[in-house]
Amino acid sequence: MNGTSNKPEIIFKEEQRFRQLWLWVFVILASVIPWLGLIIQVILGQKLGNNPAPDWIIILMWLVFGVGLPLFFYSIRLITEVHRDGIHIRFFPFHRKFKIFQFAEIESFAARQYKPIREYGGWGIRYSLGGMAYNVYGNKGVQLVLKSKKKILVGTQRPEEFYQAIVKGASKIAK
């Protein structure tokens, strides 16, 4: 902390969102159907099918899938920060607070390239035999090995900068 503020010094900060084209195509296609239903049945007054759903169901489906689903996927983000005490990770909106990996509990770390689908089954908060991963895009990250032997991979678009921030932060603890 510096002398003028109670906020901790942030050595590194990165905020990432899902950017995979295939994912956004799926989200947009899933939201188009409720939009069409709203326009055709509720706005234009043409009933859909032989046994149409009531307008309130169409509006509810539009709110949940036409509006809510795209907003939900847009709101998801992985926030990674390196402070003087450790690595802070928040996968919003799933984590209410930052998950903190103290430098004192980290045995080793290395920047590396990985295979998200093969090693972790995809992107997100992932668990596998190889450990845990927090990732939203790409195939680069920093692998942490905790003193408990637990492995944590943190995806990043700036692996060298993230790695160097950990080196800097960990060296401040060692002093």
KELOVEX-243370 format. One line per field, with one value per atom (N, C-alpha, C): residue number from 1; residue in one letter; atom name; x, y, z. Coordinates in steps of 0.2 Angstrom, whole numbers, always signed. Last residue first. Layout:
<nodes>
torkol = (NUM | ...)
vofi = (A | ...)
semar = (CA | ...)
u = (X | ...)
v = (Y | ...)
w = (Z | ...)
</nodes>
This chain:
<nodes>
torkol = (175 | 175 | 175 | 174 | 174 | 174 | 173 | 173 | 173 | 172 | 172 | 172 | 171 | 171 | 171 | 170 | 170 | 170 | 169 | 169 | 169 | 168 | 168 | 168 | 167 | 167 | 167 | 166 | 166 | 166 | 165 | 165 | 165 | 164 | 164 | 164 | 163 | 163 | 163 | 162 | 162 | 162 | 161 | 161 | 161 | 160 | 160 | 160 | 159 | 159 | 159 | 158 | 158 | 158 | 157 | 157 | 157 | 156 | 156 | 156 | 155 | 155 | 155 | 154 | 154 | 154 | 153 | 153 | 153 | 152 | 152 | 152 | 151 | 151 | 151 | 150 | 150 | 150 | 149 | 149 | 149 | 148 | 148 | 148 | 147 | 147 | 147 | 146 | 146 | 146 | 145 | 145 | 145 | 144 | 144 | 144 | 143 | 143 | 143 | 142 | 142 | 142 | 141 | 141 | 141 | 140 | 140 | 140 | 139 | 139 | 139 | 138 | 138 | 138 | 137 | 137 | 137 | 136 | 136 | 136 | 135 | 135 | 135 | 134 | 134 | 134 | 133 | 133 | 133 | 132 | 132 | 132 | 131 | 131 | 131 | 130 | 130 | 130 | 129 | 129 | 129 | 128 | 128 | 128 | 127 | 127 | 127 | 126 | 126 | 126 | 125 | 125 | 125 | 124 | 124 | 124 | 123 | 123 | 123 | 122 | 122 | 122 | 121 | 121 | 121 | 120 | 120 | 120 | 119 | 119 | 119 | 118 | 118 | 118 | 117 | 117 | 117 | 116 | 116 | 116 | 115 | 115 | 115 | 114 | 114 | 114 | 113 | 113 | 113 | 112 | 112 | 112 | 111 | 111 | 111 | 110 | 110 | 110 | 109 | 109 | 109 | 108 | 108 | 108 | 107 | 107 | 107 | 106 | 106 | 106 | 105 | 105 | 105 | 104 | 104 | 104 | 103 | 103 | 103 | 102 | 102 | 102 | 101 | 101 | 101 | 100 | 100 | 100 | 99 | 99 | 99 | 98 | 98 | 98 | 97 | 97 | 97 | 96 | 96 | 96 | 95 | 95 | 95 | 94 | 94 | 94 | 93 | 93 | 93 | 92 | 92 | 92 | 91 | 91 | 91 | 90 | 90 | 90 | 89 | 89 | 89 | 88 | 88 | 88 | 87 | 87 | 87 | 86 | 86 | 86 | 85 | 85 | 85 | 84 | 84 | 84 | 83 | 83 | 83 | 82 | 82 | 82 | 81 | 81 | 81 | 80 | 80 | 80 | 79 | 79 | 79 | 78 | 78 | 78 | 77 | 77 | 77 | 76 | 76 | 76 | 75 | 75 | 75 | 74 | 74 | 74 | 73 | 73 | 73 | 72 | 72 | 72 | 71 | 71 | 71 | 70 | 70 | 70 | 69 | 69 | 69 | 68 | 68 | 68 | 67 | 67 | 67 | 66 | 66 | 66 | 65 | 65 | 65 | 64 | 64 | 64 | 63 | 63 | 63 | 62 | 62 | 62 | 61 | 61 | 61 | 60 | 60 | 60 | 59 | 59 | 59 | 58 | 58 | 58 | 57 | 57 | 57 | 56 | 56 | 56 | 55 | 55 | 55 | 54 | 54 | 54 | 53 | 53 | 53 | 52 | 52 | 52 | 51 | 51 | 51 | 50 | 50 | 50 | 49 | 49 | 49 | 48 | 48 | 48 | 47 | 47 | 47 | 46 | 46 | 46 | 45 | 45 | 45 | 44 | 44 | 44 | 43 | 43 | 43 | 42 | 42 | 42 | 41 | 41 | 41 | 40 | 40 | 40 | 39 | 39 | 39 | 38 | 38 | 38 | 37 | 37 | 37 | 36 | 36 | 36 | 35 | 35 | 35 | 34 | 34 | 34 | 33 | 33 | 33 | 32 | 32 | 32 | 31 | 31 | 31 | 30 | 30 | 30 | 29 | 29 | 29 | 28 | 28 | 28 | 27 | 27 | 27 | 26 | 26 | 26 | 25 | 25 | 25 | 24 | 24 | 24 | 23 | 23 | 23 | 22 | 22 | 22 | 21 | 21 | 21 | 20 | 20 | 20 | 19 | 19 | 19 | 18 | 18 | 18 | 17 | 17 | 17 | 16 | 16 | 16 | 15 | 15 | 15 | 14 | 14 | 14 | 13 | 13 | 13 | 12 | 12 | 12 | 11 | 11 | 11 | 10 | 10 | 10 | 9 | 9 | 9 | 8 | 8 | 8 | 7 | 7 | 7 | 6 | 6 | 6 | 5 | 5 | 5 | 4 | 4 | 4 | 3 | 3 | 3 | 2 | 2 | 2 | 1 | 1 | 1)
vofi = (K | K | K | A | A | A | I | I | I | K | K | K | S | S | S | A | A | A | G | G | G | K | K | K | V | V | V | I | I | I | A | A | A | Q | Q | Q | Y | Y | Y | F | F | F | E | E | E | E | E | E | P | P | P | R | R | R | Q | Q | Q | T | T | T | G | G | G | V | V | V | L | L | L | I | I | I | K | K | K | K | K | K | K | K | K | S | S | S | K | K | K | L | L | L | V | V | V | L | L | L | Q | Q | Q | V | V | V | G | G | G | K | K | K | N | N | N | G | G | G | Y | Y | Y | V | V | V | N | N | N | Y | Y | Y | A | A | A | M | M | M | G | G | G | G | G | G | L | L | L | S | S | S | Y | Y | Y | R | R | R | I | I | I | G | G | G | W | W | W | G | G | G | G | G | G | Y | Y | Y | E | E | E | R | R | R | I | I | I | P | P | P | K | K | K | Y | Y | Y | Q | Q | Q | R | R | R | A | A | A | A | A | A | F | F | F | S | S | S | E | E | E | I | I | I | E | E | E | A | A | A | F | F | F | Q | Q | Q | F | F | F | I | I | I | K | K | K | F | F | F | K | K | K | R | R | R | H | H | H | F | F | F | P | P | P | F | F | F | F | F | F | R | R | R | I | I | I | H | H | H | I | I | I | G | G | G | D | D | D | R | R | R | H | H | H | V | V | V | E | E | E | T | T | T | I | I | I | L | L | L | R | R | R | I | I | I | S | S | S | Y | Y | Y | F | F | F | F | F | F | L | L | L | P | P | P | L | L | L | G | G | G | V | V | V | G | G | G | F | F | F | V | V | V | L | L | L | W | W | W | M | M | M | L | L | L | I | I | I | I | I | I | I | I | I | W | W | W | D | D | D | P | P | P | A | A | A | P | P | P | N | N | N | N | N | N | G | G | G | L | L | L | K | K | K | Q | Q | Q | G | G | G | L | L | L | I | I | I | V | V | V | Q | Q | Q | I | I | I | I | I | I | L | L | L | G | G | G | L | L | L | W | W | W | P | P | P | I | I | I | V | V | V | S | S | S | A | A | A | L | L | L | I | I | I | V | V | V | F | F | F | V | V | V | W | W | W | L | L | L | W | W | W | L | L | L | Q | Q | Q | R | R | R | F | F | F | R | R | R | Q | Q | Q | E | E | E | E | E | E | K | K | K | F | F | F | I | I | I | I | I | I | E | E | E | P | P | P | K | K | K | N | N | N | S | S | S | T | T | T | G | G | G | N | N | N | M | M | M)
semar = (N | CA | C | N | CA | C | N | CA | C | N | CA | C | N | CA | C | N | CA | C | N | CA | C | N | CA | C | N | CA | C | N | CA | C | N | CA | C | N | CA | C | N | CA | C | N | CA | C | N | CA | C | N | CA | C | N | CA | C | N | CA | C | N | CA | C | N | CA | C | N | CA | C | N | CA | C | N | CA | C | N | CA | C | N | CA | C | N | CA | C | N | CA | C | N | CA | C | N | CA | C | N | CA | C | N | CA | C | N | CA | C | N | CA | C | N | CA | C | N | CA | C | N | CA | C | N | CA | C | N | CA | C | N | CA | C | N | CA | C | N | CA | C | N | CA | C | N | CA | C | N | CA | C | N | CA | C | N | CA | C | N | CA | C | N | CA | C | N | CA | C | N | CA | C | N | CA | C | N | CA | C | N | CA | C | N | CA | C | N | CA | C | N | CA | C | N | CA | C | N | CA | C | N | CA | C | N | CA | C | N | CA | C | N | CA | C | N | CA | C | N | CA | C | N | CA | C | N | CA | C | N | CA | C | N | CA | C | N | CA | C | N | CA | C | N | CA | C | N | CA | C | N | CA | C | N | CA | C | N | CA | C | N | CA | C | N | CA | C | N | CA | C | N | CA | C | N | CA | C | N | CA | C | N | CA | C | N | CA | C | N | CA | C | N | CA | C | N | CA | C | N | CA | C | N | CA | C | N | CA | C | N | CA | C | N | CA | C | N | CA | C | N | CA | C | N | CA | C | N | CA | C | N | CA | C | N | CA | C | N | CA | C | N | CA | C | N | CA | C | N | CA | C | N | CA | C | N | CA | C | N | CA | C | N | CA | C | N | CA | C | N | CA | C | N | CA | C | N | CA | C | N | CA | C | N | CA | C | N | CA | C | N | CA | C | N | CA | C | N | CA | C | N | CA | C | N | CA | C | N | CA | C | N | CA | C | N | CA | C | N | CA | C | N | CA | C | N | CA | C | N | CA | C | N | CA | C | N | CA | C | N | CA | C | N | CA | C | N | CA | C | N | CA | C | N | CA | C | N | CA | C | N | CA | C | N | CA | C | N | CA | C | N | CA | C | N | CA | C | N | CA | C | N | CA | C | N | CA | C | N | CA | C | N | CA | C | N | CA | C | N | CA | C | N | CA | C | N | CA | C | N | CA | C | N | CA | C | N | CA | C | N | CA | C | N | CA | C | N | CA | C | N | CA | C | N | CA | C | N | CA | C | N | CA | C | N | CA | C | N | CA | C | N | CA | C | N | CA | C | N | CA | C | N | CA | C | N | CA | C | N | CA | C | N | CA | C | N | CA | C | N | CA | C | N | CA | C | N | CA | C | N | CA | C | N | CA | C | N | CA | C | N | CA | C | N | CA | C | N | CA | C)
u = (+57 | +61 | +59 | +47 | +53 | +58 | +38 | +36 | +42 | +44 | +42 | +41 | +44 | +50 | +49 | +31 | +34 | +40 | +30 | +26 | +29 | +39 | +39 | +36 | +33 | +40 | +41 | +21 | +21 | +28 | +25 | +21 | +21 | +29 | +34 | +31 | +17 | +23 | +27 | +11 | +8 | +13 | +19 | +18 | +15 | +18 | +24 | +24 | +4 | +7 | +14 | -9 | -2 | +2 | -20 | -18 | -11 | -22 | -21 | -19 | -28 | -28 | -26 | -21 | -24 | -23 | -21 | -19 | -24 | -16 | -20 | -18 | -13 | -11 | -17 | -8 | -13 | -11 | +2 | +3 | -3 | +3 | -1 | -1 | +10 | +13 | +9 | +4 | +4 | +8 | +8 | +9 | +9 | +1 | +3 | +3 | +4 | +2 | +5 | -3 | +2 | +0 | -7 | -8 | -2 | -15 | -9 | -11 | -26 | -22 | -16 | -42 | -35 | -32 | -53 | -51 | -44 | -55 | -61 | -59 | -51 | -49 | -55 | -44 | -48 | -47 | -43 | -41 | -46 | -35 | -40 | -38 | -28 | -29 | -35 | -28 | -22 | -22 | -40 | -35 | -29 | -50 | -48 | -43 | -61 | -58 | -56 | -64 | -63 | -59 | -73 | -69 | -69 | -69 | -73 | -69 | -67 | -65 | -70 | -62 | -65 | -63 | -56 | -63 | -66 | -42 | -47 | -55 | -35 | -32 | -38 | -43 | -39 | -38 | -47 | -52 | -48 | -34 | -40 | -45 | -18 | -24 | -30 | -6 | -10 | -15 | +9 | +4 | +0 | +15 | +14 | +9 | +24 | +20 | +20 | +24 | +27 | +22 | +28 | +24 | +28 | +28 | +31 | +26 | +21 | +28 | +32 | +12 | +14 | +21 | +9 | +6 | +8 | +14 | +17 | +15 | +6 | +13 | +16 | -11 | -5 | +1 | -23 | -18 | -12 | -40 | -33 | -29 | -54 | -51 | -43 | -65 | -59 | -56 | -82 | -76 | -70 | -92 | -94 | -88 | -90 | -87 | -89 | -99 | -99 | -95 | -99 | -103 | -103 | -82 | -88 | -93 | -70 | -73 | -80 | -55 | -62 | -66 | -40 | -44 | -51 | -25 | -32 | -35 | -10 | -13 | -21 | -2 | -3 | -7 | +2 | +1 | +0 | +3 | +9 | +8 | -6 | -5 | +1 | -12 | -7 | -6 | -28 | -24 | -18 | -40 | -34 | -30 | -56 | -52 | -46 | -66 | -61 | -56 | -84 | -77 | -72 | -100 | -95 | -88 | -109 | -106 | -101 | -112 | -108 | -105 | -120 | -113 | -109 | -131 | -127 | -120 | -135 | -132 | -128 | -140 | -134 | -131 | -150 | -144 | -138 | -159 | -155 | -149 | -165 | -162 | -157 | -170 | -168 | -164 | -171 | -167 | -165 | -180 | -174 | -169 | -188 | -184 | -178 | -194 | -190 | -185 | -201 | -195 | -191 | -210 | -205 | -199 | -217 | -213 | -208 | -222 | -218 | -214 | -230 | -225 | -220 | -239 | -235 | -229 | -246 | -242 | -237 | -247 | -250 | -244 | -243 | -242 | -245 | -254 | -249 | -249 | -256 | -257 | -253 | -251 | -258 | -260 | -240 | -242 | -250 | -242 | -237 | -240 | -253 | -252 | -247 | -249 | -250 | -248 | -247 | -253 | -254 | -235 | -239 | -246 | -231 | -231 | -236 | -233 | -235 | -236 | -229 | -235 | -237 | -217 | -223 | -229 | -209 | -211 | -218 | -208 | -211 | -213 | -202 | -208 | -212 | -190 | -195 | -202 | -184 | -186 | -191 | -183 | -188 | -189 | -173 | -180 | -185 | -161 | -165 | -172 | -154 | -158 | -163 | -147 | -152 | -157 | -139 | -145 | -150 | -131 | -135 | -141 | -125 | -129 | -134 | -118 | -123 | -128 | -110 | -115 | -120 | -102 | -107 | -112 | -95 | -100 | -105 | -88 | -93 | -98 | -79 | -85 | -90 | -74 | -75 | -81 | -73 | -72 | -73 | -76 | -77 | -77 | -64 | -71 | -71 | -53 | -55 | -62 | -42 | -49 | -51 | -28 | -31 | -38 | -15 | -22 | -24 | -2 | -4 | -12 | +0 | +6 | +4 | -8 | -9 | -4 | -8 | -4 | -6 | -24 | -17 | -14 | -30 | -30 | -24 | -29 | -29 | -30 | -16 | -22 | -23 | -4 | -9 | -16 | +7 | +5 | -1 | +2 | +6 | +3 | +4 | +0 | +4)
v = (-51 | -46 | -45 | -59 | -62 | -58 | -50 | -54 | -57 | -45 | -41 | -44 | -57 | -54 | -49 | -58 | -63 | -61 | -47 | -47 | -52 | -50 | -44 | -45 | -63 | -62 | -56 | -58 | -63 | -63 | -50 | -47 | -51 | -59 | -54 | -51 | -66 | -69 | -65 | -55 | -58 | -62 | -53 | -48 | -50 | -66 | -64 | -58 | -67 | -72 | -69 | -60 | -57 | -61 | -66 | -64 | -61 | -81 | -74 | -72 | -92 | -90 | -83 | -101 | -95 | -92 | -116 | -113 | -107 | -124 | -119 | -116 | -139 | -135 | -131 | -144 | -142 | -138 | -145 | -149 | -148 | -136 | -142 | -147 | -126 | -130 | -137 | -125 | -123 | -128 | -119 | -126 | -123 | -111 | -111 | -118 | -106 | -112 | -111 | -94 | -95 | -101 | -96 | -95 | -95 | -98 | -96 | -94 | -99 | -105 | -104 | -91 | -92 | -99 | -87 | -86 | -88 | -90 | -88 | -87 | -99 | -96 | -94 | -107 | -101 | -98 | -124 | -119 | -113 | -137 | -132 | -127 | -153 | -147 | -143 | -164 | -160 | -153 | -169 | -172 | -168 | -153 | -159 | -163 | -140 | -145 | -151 | -123 | -130 | -134 | -110 | -113 | -120 | -108 | -106 | -108 | -119 | -113 | -112 | -137 | -130 | -124 | -148 | -148 | -142 | -147 | -145 | -145 | -152 | -153 | -151 | -151 | -157 | -158 | -137 | -143 | -149 | -130 | -129 | -135 | -133 | -135 | -135 | -120 | -126 | -127 | -112 | -113 | -120 | -103 | -109 | -109 | -98 | -96 | -102 | -105 | -104 | -102 | -107 | -105 | -104 | -115 | -113 | -110 | -113 | -117 | -115 | -102 | -104 | -107 | -97 | -104 | -106 | -84 | -89 | -96 | -77 | -79 | -85 | -83 | -79 | -82 | -81 | -86 | -82 | -77 | -75 | -81 | -73 | -79 | -77 | -59 | -62 | -68 | -63 | -59 | -62 | -70 | -63 | -59 | -78 | -77 | -70 | -77 | -83 | -82 | -67 | -66 | -72 | -66 | -63 | -66 | -73 | -75 | -73 | -66 | -66 | -68 | -68 | -70 | -69 | -62 | -61 | -63 | -67 | -67 | -67 | -57 | -63 | -62 | -46 | -51 | -58 | -36 | -37 | -44 | -42 | -37 | -39 | -45 | -47 | -41 | -50 | -45 | -48 | -54 | -56 | -50 | -58 | -52 | -55 | -63 | -66 | -60 | -62 | -59 | -62 | -60 | -65 | -62 | -52 | -50 | -54 | -58 | -52 | -50 | -68 | -70 | -64 | -60 | -64 | -66 | -54 | -50 | -54 | -66 | -62 | -57 | -70 | -74 | -70 | -59 | -61 | -65 | -58 | -52 | -55 | -70 | -65 | -59 | -78 | -80 | -75 | -70 | -74 | -76 | -62 | -59 | -63 | -72 | -66 | -63 | -79 | -82 | -77 | -69 | -72 | -75 | -67 | -61 | -64 | -80 | -77 | -72 | -80 | -85 | -82 | -70 | -69 | -74 | -75 | -69 | -69 | -93 | -86 | -81 | -102 | -101 | -94 | -110 | -105 | -104 | -123 | -122 | -117 | -121 | -123 | -122 | -106 | -113 | -115 | -91 | -95 | -102 | -77 | -83 | -88 | -61 | -67 | -73 | -48 | -52 | -58 | -41 | -41 | -45 | -42 | -36 | -36 | -56 | -51 | -44 | -64 | -65 | -59 | -57 | -60 | -61 | -53 | -48 | -51 | -64 | -58 | -53 | -73 | -75 | -68 | -66 | -68 | -69 | -67 | -61 | -61 | -81 | -77 | -70 | -83 | -86 | -83 | -76 | -74 | -77 | -82 | -76 | -74 | -92 | -94 | -88 | -84 | -88 | -91 | -78 | -74 | -78 | -90 | -86 | -81 | -95 | -99 | -95 | -84 | -86 | -90 | -85 | -79 | -80 | -97 | -96 | -90 | -94 | -100 | -99 | -84 | -83 | -88 | -80 | -86 | -84 | -72 | -69 | -74 | -69 | -74 | -70 | -57 | -59 | -65 | -51 | -54 | -57 | -40 | -42 | -45 | -38 | -40 | -42 | -30 | -31 | -33 | -29 | -32 | -32 | -23 | -24 | -25 | -12 | -17 | -17 | -9 | -8 | -14 | -7 | -10 | -9 | +8 | +3 | +0 | +19 | +12 | +7 | +31 | +28 | +21 | +37 | +41 | +38 | +27 | +31 | +36 | +11 | +17 | +22 | -6 | +0 | +6)
w = (+2 | +6 | +13 | -3 | -1 | +3 | -7 | -1 | +2 | -19 | -13 | -7 | -27 | -24 | -18 | -30 | -26 | -23 | -39 | -33 | -28 | -49 | -45 | -39 | -54 | -51 | -47 | -57 | -52 | -49 | -68 | -62 | -56 | -77 | -74 | -68 | -80 | -77 | -73 | -87 | -81 | -77 | -97 | -93 | -86 | -104 | -101 | -96 | -107 | -102 | -100 | -110 | -109 | -105 | -110 | -117 | -117 | -100 | -101 | -108 | -88 | -94 | -95 | -75 | -76 | -83 | -68 | -74 | -74 | -54 | -56 | -62 | -44 | -50 | -52 | -28 | -32 | -38 | -19 | -26 | -30 | -9 | -8 | -14 | -15 | -10 | -9 | -32 | -25 | -21 | -47 | -43 | -36 | -60 | -53 | -51 | -77 | -72 | -65 | -86 | -82 | -77 | -104 | -97 | -93 | -120 | -116 | -109 | -129 | -126 | -123 | -129 | -131 | -128 | -115 | -123 | -124 | -102 | -106 | -114 | -87 | -94 | -98 | -75 | -76 | -82 | -70 | -75 | -74 | -61 | -62 | -66 | -65 | -61 | -63 | -73 | -73 | -69 | -73 | -69 | -69 | -71 | -74 | -70 | -71 | -67 | -71 | -75 | -77 | -72 | -79 | -73 | -74 | -96 | -91 | -84 | -110 | -107 | -101 | -111 | -114 | -110 | -106 | -108 | -110 | -102 | -97 | -100 | -113 | -106 | -101 | -125 | -123 | -116 | -124 | -125 | -122 | -122 | -118 | -118 | -121 | -126 | -122 | -119 | -117 | -122 | -115 | -120 | -118 | -100 | -105 | -109 | -87 | -92 | -97 | -70 | -77 | -82 | -53 | -58 | -65 | -37 | -43 | -48 | -24 | -25 | -31 | -15 | -22 | -22 | -3 | -4 | -11 | -3 | +2 | +0 | -12 | -14 | -10 | -12 | -8 | -11 | -22 | -21 | -18 | -19 | -19 | -18 | -28 | -25 | -25 | -25 | -28 | -24 | -24 | -22 | -25 | -31 | -28 | -26 | -46 | -40 | -37 | -57 | -53 | -46 | -67 | -61 | -56 | -64 | -63 | -68 | -57 | -63 | -62 | -51 | -50 | -57 | -42 | -48 | -46 | -38 | -36 | -43 | -31 | -37 | -35 | -18 | -22 | -28 | -11 | -7 | -11 | -21 | -17 | -13 | -35 | -29 | -26 | -50 | -46 | -41 | -56 | -54 | -50 | -68 | -65 | -63 | -72 | -70 | -66 | -84 | -80 | -78 | -86 | -87 | -82 | -92 | -90 | -91 | -99 | -92 | -90 | -111 | -111 | -104 | -106 | -109 | -109 | -101 | -97 | -99 | -113 | -108 | -103 | -120 | -123 | -117 | -110 | -112 | -115 | -109 | -104 | -106 | -122 | -119 | -114 | -126 | -131 | -129 | -115 | -120 | -125 | -106 | -103 | -109 | -114 | -109 | -107 | -122 | -125 | -120 | -113 | -117 | -120 | -109 | -104 | -108 | -121 | -118 | -113 | -122 | -128 | -125 | -111 | -112 | -117 | -114 | -108 | -108 | -125 | -126 | -120 | -125 | -123 | -124 | -139 | -132 | -131 | -151 | -149 | -141 | -159 | -152 | -149 | -172 | -171 | -164 | -174 | -174 | -173 | -167 | -170 | -169 | -173 | -168 | -172 | -175 | -179 | -175 | -170 | -168 | -172 | -170 | -176 | -175 | -156 | -160 | -166 | -153 | -149 | -152 | -165 | -161 | -157 | -171 | -175 | -171 | -160 | -166 | -170 | -152 | -150 | -155 | -161 | -158 | -155 | -164 | -169 | -167 | -151 | -154 | -160 | -150 | -145 | -148 | -160 | -160 | -156 | -157 | -163 | -162 | -147 | -145 | -151 | -153 | -148 | -146 | -161 | -164 | -159 | -151 | -156 | -159 | -146 | -142 | -146 | -158 | -154 | -150 | -160 | -166 | -162 | -149 | -150 | -156 | -151 | -145 | -146 | -163 | -163 | -157 | -159 | -164 | -163 | -143 | -148 | -152 | -132 | -139 | -144 | -115 | -121 | -127 | -109 | -110 | -115 | -96 | -102 | -102 | -89 | -89 | -96 | -79 | -85 | -84 | -70 | -71 | -78 | -59 | -66 | -65 | -47 | -51 | -58 | -37 | -42 | -47 | -20 | -26 | -31 | -12 | -13 | -19 | -5 | -10 | -11 | +4 | +7 | +2 | +0 | -1 | +2 | +3 | +1 | +0 | +4 | +10 | +9 | -3 | -3 | +2 | +0 | +0 | +0)
</nodes>
